[in-house]
């Protein structure tokens, strides 16, 4: 590889690395990352999420494991649970990030005319009612590699059916993904 080719390669690589790192929100916002996990063999679902402030500090995290669902339902329930924790925690400016484009598009400038036809109408309606409260909520799609903390929490949930845990401080098993995020 020539010096020019090597320089171009390194520049592109740096750009990709910079774009795929978790970023804290602007003050006074908090950022909620959520993820769902689903095991097709037994329809088990895991939901997980983390709430961090503008300094990247852990403000709370959750995992839950339940039976009988599908992948999209797991993603939606994770978003709903995270929003509930944010509301109950007094956070009124919340940036939500999710790696499931199918879930995110349900809440971005979309008419509600056909929502009642959706398989997960009940969850979608509850989330839309939560979003309509007196607070700022922004939901966006992110690449999966920027969602490793929520992903790990969701996988913990799917492996622990019947669990419903809120962590005020990070559990030990999340420290490695959390450390990777803090390097951003």
N, C-alpha and C positions, 0 to 999 in steps of 0.2 A: 504494500500500500504506500502510495506517495505521501509526502508531507501534506500536500493540499487535500488529498482524499482523507487522510487521517484527521486533519483539522475539521473538515466538513462532518465526518463521522462523529467526532467528539462533540461538536456543536449541536448536532441533532440529538445525540444521546443526552446531553445536559438539558436540552429543552424538554425532552420526554420525561426525564427524571423530575424536573421542576414542576411539570404539569401534573404528575401523578402523585404528588405528596398531599397529605391532608393539610388543610390550612384553617387556622382559627378564624372565627367570625370577627367582624369589627365590633368594638365596644359600643353600645351595651348589649349587643346580641349574644345569644348562646347558640351553639350548634348541636343539633341532635342527629346522630347517625344511627340508622336502624337497618336491620336485615332480618330476613326470614329464611328458615331452612326447612326442607321437606324430605322425608324418606318415603319413596313410593311403595316399598314392600308392605309397610304397615300404616301408611298415611299419617305418620307422626309429624308434627310440626314443632319447630323451635322458633322463638322470637327473641331478638336481642337488640339492645340499643345502648347508646352512651350519650350523655349530655356533658358538653365541655364549654367553658367560658372563653372570653376573648384572649385570655392568657394561655389557653390550651389546658387549663386545669380541670380535672375530673369533678363534675358536679353531681353525678349519679349515673348508674348503669343498671340494666335489668336483663334478666333471662327468664323465659317461661317455656315450658314444654307441655304440649297437649296432643291428644290423638284426634284423628278424623279431620282431615283438611287437605289442602293442596298448596302448591308453591305460592300462588298469588295471594291466597287467603293468609298465609304465614306472613308475607310482606306487609299486607294491609293491617293485620293485627299488631305487628311490630310498630308500624307508624302510629296507629291509634294509641297503643300503650305508651309510647314515647311522648306523644302530645299530652296525654293525661298526666304523666309525671311532670312535664314542663309546666302545665297549668297549675297543678297542685303545688309545685315548687315556687310559684310566684314569678316565673319567667314570662315576660310579655313581648319579647322580641325573639323569635325562634326561627333559625334557619335549619330546615330539615334536609338531610341528604340521604338518598337511597340509591342502591345500585340496580333496582328493578324498574326499567323504563315503563313497563306495563302499569305499574302502580303509580308512578309519578305522573304520567299523562292523564290519569283519571282526575287529577286535581289542578291541572294547569289550563286556565281559560277555557273551560269546557262547559257546554250547556248541560243542564241537569235533566233535560227532556226525556232522555232514554235511560237514565240511571236505573229506573225501576225494572228494567229488563235484564240488568246485569246479574250474573250468578251470585255475586257478593254485595248485592244492593244494601243489605242491612249494615254492613261494615262501612261501605262507602258513604252512606247517609250519615252515620254517626261521626265519621271523620269530617265530612263537610260541615256538619253542625258545630263541631269543635273549632274548625278553622274560622267560622263566622263569628265567633266570640270577639270581645273587645280586646284584640291583641294583634300583633304583627306576626304572620306565619308565612314563610316562603319555602316551597318544596322544590328541590332540584335533583336531577339525576347526576350520579357520579360514576366513574369506572369502579369496577369491583376491587381493584388493588388499592383504592383510596378508602375502602370501607372495612379494613381488616379487623378493627376492634369490634364493631357491631357483628361482623361475620363470626368471629370467635365466640361472642356471647350467644348468638343464635344457635351455633353448633353445640354449645354447652346445654342449652335448653332442650334441643331435640334428643340429646343423650340422657336427659334427666326428666322423663315424662312425669307430669304431676308437679313439677317445680314451678314456683312463682317467686322470684327473688329480686329484691332491689338492693344494690350495693351502694352504700354511701361513700366508700373508698374502693379503689380497684382491687379485685380479687387477684391472687397470685398468678393464676393461669393467663391473665390478660396483660401482664407486665411487659412481655416481649413485644406484642403488637402495639401497645401503648407507647413503648420506648421508640419504636420505629416512627410512629407518628410525631413524636416530640422532636425528632431531628429535622422536621420540615420547617 
